[in-house]
Amino acid sequence: MANWASQWKAAKTAFEAKTGQKKASAATMNSIRKGSGLEDALKTCDTEFAAIGAEKDAAKKQALIQKFDMAVKAFEAKDFAYQKTLVAAIVQADSKLLQPELTLLWKQLNALRASMKKEVTTLTVAAHVAKGQALIAKNLLISLTGAVTKAKAFAAKVTSATGAAGPTTFNAGIVPASKAITAHAVHIEKLKAKGYVFEQGDPTNLSNLFKIMAPWAQNQRKLAATATPPLVKREVGAFLQVVAGFEKWAKG
């Protein structure tokens, strides 16, 4: 949780505690105390920043990041105006103790501004990455769904074949039909490893399905040319069972 407002309040309190008996001018003390609305501006930044962390929806989070950025810019405008007063006070300070304490306030303001701007940059970059990942995930889902549809059509073609045509048809098409699905499983796993959370749920089970389908995709599991219709049917059934696992995950 952000605490920029409390940091600035603590800095002002420390300043007053250290310089209150050092005969700082009333004008200087009043200007420091008042702060030209800086504390309220920082409270707004704190609030907007906290709202971003509580939001899970990507689109709403993007809008909140923009609001936070606007709040930081509003603080900057007040900060730049206030720092003119602060710098003037530093130059005019008639106390060796007062001057370094005023300088500390000036440095604190710079640190607060830098901290918030860093958060804006970090959040903006993260939002762009998340948006890109969401687009990749969407395209992967569309492609996987298409590959599943083609795999089911391939299985139906094998099942409808008779005699020697059954194993021949299966062997001729099982590699591309399987590869089209396993390739997506690899990319889904990579996206998950980068921290992306799929709406369809955890894709961990796809890794197990990938291991089952891999021998078909790698041309290591084929039917003998003399395979009987029951054997062909059983192999197609095994293939469709794995395909169904991918389809179930894709549908969420």
N, C-alpha and C positions, 0 to 999 in steps of 0.2 A: 504494500500500500504506500502511495506517495505521501510525503510529509513536508513538502516544500514550504508551506505556510508556517508550520511550526518551527522549521529551521530558521526562517527569517525572523520570526518572533523571538526565538532564543538568542539570535545574534543581536537584535536590538536591546533585549533585556541585559545581555552581557555588557553591551556598550554603555548603557546607562549606569549599570552597577560599578563599572570601572572608572567612569568619567564624571559621575554625578557630583563628586566633591572636588573636582579639578577646575571648577569655575568655567565650564563650557558656557558659551553665550546662550541666552534664552532662545534666541532665533535658531541657533544650531540645534539645540535640544528639541525644540518644537518641530523642526523640519524632520529630524530623525524619527521622532515619535509618530508624527503624522504619516510619513512615508508615501504620500500622494496616492493612496489606494493600493499600494503594492500587496499588502497582506490579503485584502479581499480578492485581488487578481490571482494571487497564488492559491487561495482557497478554491477558486473556480477551477484552476488547473488540476488541483488535487482531486476534485470531484469528477471532472471529465476523465482523468486518467483512471480512476477507480472503476468508472462505468465500463471502460474498455475491457478491463480484466474480467468483469462479471458477465460480459456478453459472449454467447457461444455462436450466434448466427453470423456468418462471414460478412454478409451484405450490411447488416446493422453495425457490425464492428468497424467496417470501413467508414461508415458515416460518423461513428463516434471518434474515430481517429482524426477525421477532418475537424470535428468540433474541438478536440483537444488541441490541434494545431492552431486553430483560431484563438483559443484561450491563451496559448503561449505567445502568440503574436500580440494579443491585447496586453499581456503582461510586459512584453518587450517595449511597447510604446510608452507605458507608464515608467518602466525601468529607465529608459534612455532619458526621459524628462527629469526623473528624480536624480539620476547620476550627475546631472549638471549642478544641482544643488549640493550634492555630496562632494564632488570634486572641488567646487568653490570653497566649501567648508574646510576641506583638507588644506588647500592653499592658504587660507586665511587663519587657520588654527594658530592660536597664540600659546599653545601648550605642547611641550615635547611628548607628553603622554596622549593628549587628545588626537594628534595627527596620526600616529600609528593605529589607534583604535578606529578612527574614521576610515583609514585605509583597509582595515580588516572588514569593515562593513561593505566597502566597495568590492573587495575580493569575494565576499560571500554572495553578493548579488550576481557577479559574473559566474560564480560556480553554480548557482541555482539556475541561471539562464542556460548555461552549457548543459547541465543535467537534463533539463526539460527538452531542449532541442535534440539531444542525443536520443531521448526516448521517442520523440516524433520520428526521427530518421529510422530507428530500429523497428518501430511499429509499422511504418510505411513500407519498408523493405519486406518485412514479414508478411504484410497483407498482400503485397504483389506476388510473393512466392506462393502463398496460400491460394491466391486466385489462379495462378498458373497451374498449380497442382490439381486444383478442382477441375480445370479444363481438361488436363491430361486424364484424370480419373473418369470424367464424363465420356471422353472419346474411347478410353479403354473399355468401359462398360458397353458402349454401343458396338464396338468391334467384337468384344467377347460374345455378346448376344448374337451377333451375326454369325460368328464361328460356330456357336452351338446349334443354330438353325441349320447351317450347312452340314454339320456332323450328323444331325438327326436325319437329314435328307439322304446323306450317304448311307447311313445304316438301313434306311428303308429300301434303298436301291439294292443293297446286298441281300436283304431278306427276300426281296422279290425275285432274285435270280434263282435259277434252277440248276441242279446237277453240278458239273464242273465250273459253271459260271459263278457259283457262289463264292468259293475260295479265291478264284481269280479276281473277281470284282472287289472282294475285301482287300486282298493284298495290293491291288493297284491303287486303292484310294485311302488306306488307313493312315499312311504317313502324313500326307498333306492335311487330312482331316484332324489328326491329332496335333500336328505342329501348330495349326492355326489357333488351337486352344492353349497349348502349353506356353506358347510365346507370350500370350497375354498374362498368364500366371506369373511368369518371370518379371514382367513390368509392374504388375500389381504388387509383388513382393518388394521390389525396389522402392516403389512409392511408399509403401508401408514403412520400410526401413528409414525413410527420410522424415517419418513422423506424421504422415498424412493419415487421417482417420476417415475411413470409408463409411458412407451412409448405410451401405449394405451390411455393415458389421465387420468384425475381425476376420480377415482373409486367411488366417493361419491354416485352416483346414484345406485350403487350396494347395498348400505345399504337399500334403499327403496325397491329394488327388493327382498332383503333378507327377509324383513318384510312380503312381500306378500307370499313368498314361505315357510316361516317358519311353518305355520300351517300344510302344507302338510308333511314337513320333520319331524314334531313332532307328527305325527299321529292324528292330531286334525281336519283334514278336509278330510272327506271321502264321498263316494257316498252311498246312500241307496241301499240295494240289489235289490230294485224294481225300481231303476232309469231307466227312458226310454232312448232310443238311443239319442234323442235330448239333454237330460240333460247330458248324458255321453259326447257327442260331445262338448257341451258348456264348461264343466269342463276341458276337454282335451285342448280346445282352450285357456282357461284362463291360464292353465299351460304352454302351448307352447308360449304364449305371454311373460311370465316372462322369460322363457328359451331364447327367442329371444333377450331379453334385455341383458342378460349375454353374449350371442354370439356376439352381436353387439360391446360390449365393448372389448371383447377378440380380435376381428378382427381389433380394432383400427379405 
